[in-house]
Amino acid sequence: MSETIISVEHLTKDYGQGRGIFDLSLDIHEGEVFGYLGTNGSGKTTTIRHMMGFPKADSGTVTVNGLNPWKQAPDVMKSVSYIPGEIAFPDLKTGTDFFKVQAQFLGVKDFSYMNHLIDLLGLDPSAALKRMSKGMKQKTAIVAALMGDRDILILDEPTTGLDPLMRETFLELIREEKARGRTIFMSSHIFEEIEEVCDRVAIIHDGRIQSVINLSEFRHGSVRPFGVEFAEEESAKTC
């Protein structure tokens, strides 16, 4: 089995009134695309924020490349590209200005990969940041995160705001990143896009992991479970 790159063990963050994440355990292996599927409010972003070291857990641990994100965030960020669930840009004029600042922050000197991402996503970086549509802002965030060419990608609902055609383009980008050996953790509430690119998927509901599925077995298995529901109890009795 490949090396474990991200490890979550019995992680709990209780915000009260049933909100938060509870006793989560996950292992994400080197070179795999791991999907994290759940509805809004299920705990996806809270989990990811702990991977990035933003909040302190009530209990349990998270490690990224063997490092504790809460205590060693600067070291963790040397190997991680991150797309947050909510995009907020600094007070800069254009996307180009933002990319220049981001390049300095990430230590990027070769802009060939950044330009590849811009071309792939059909982004006009000269556009004013404040006037960008939601889709353009999402594309800008994708380029800004991935231009650092890191080995680990942590992506919080990265297709938000993208139209169906651009969503397919992004999924092709994920396939490219996987082929380059990246380890990718990607959350979504859309099963179809998770199914297309992920090796495994964890399903979270009300802050708790419900199941972890190997998608290769799901796609090619000889037996698949199906659920049948009836609108009325009498209809079920007659079948």
Salt bridges, closest charged atoms under 4 A:
ASP23 OD1 - HIS10 ND1 2.79
GLU32 OE2 - HIS29 ND1 3.85
GLU32 OE2 - ARG200 NH2 2.67
ASP58 OD1 - LYS13 NZ 3.84
ASP75 OD1 - LYS78 NZ 3.43
ASP91 OD1 - LYS130 NZ 3.67
ASP149 OD1 - ARG180 NH2 2.94
ASP149 OD1 - ARG182 NH2 2.30
ASP151 OD1 - ARG182 NH1 3.03
GLU157 OE2 - LYS44 NZ 3.16
GLU157 OE1 - HIS189 ND1 2.91
GLU172 OE1 - ARG175 NH1 3.19
GLU176 OE1 - HIS116 NE2 3.13
GLU177 OE2 - ARG180 NH1 3.47
GLU177 OE1 - ARG182 NE 3.22
GLU193 OE1 - ARG167 NE 3.18
GLU196 OE1 - ARG175 NH2 3.12
ASP199 OD2 - LYS178 NZ 3.02
ASP206 OD2 - HIS205 NE2 3.20
GLU233 OE2 - LYS237 NZ 3.55
GLU234 OE2 - LYS237 NZ 3.72
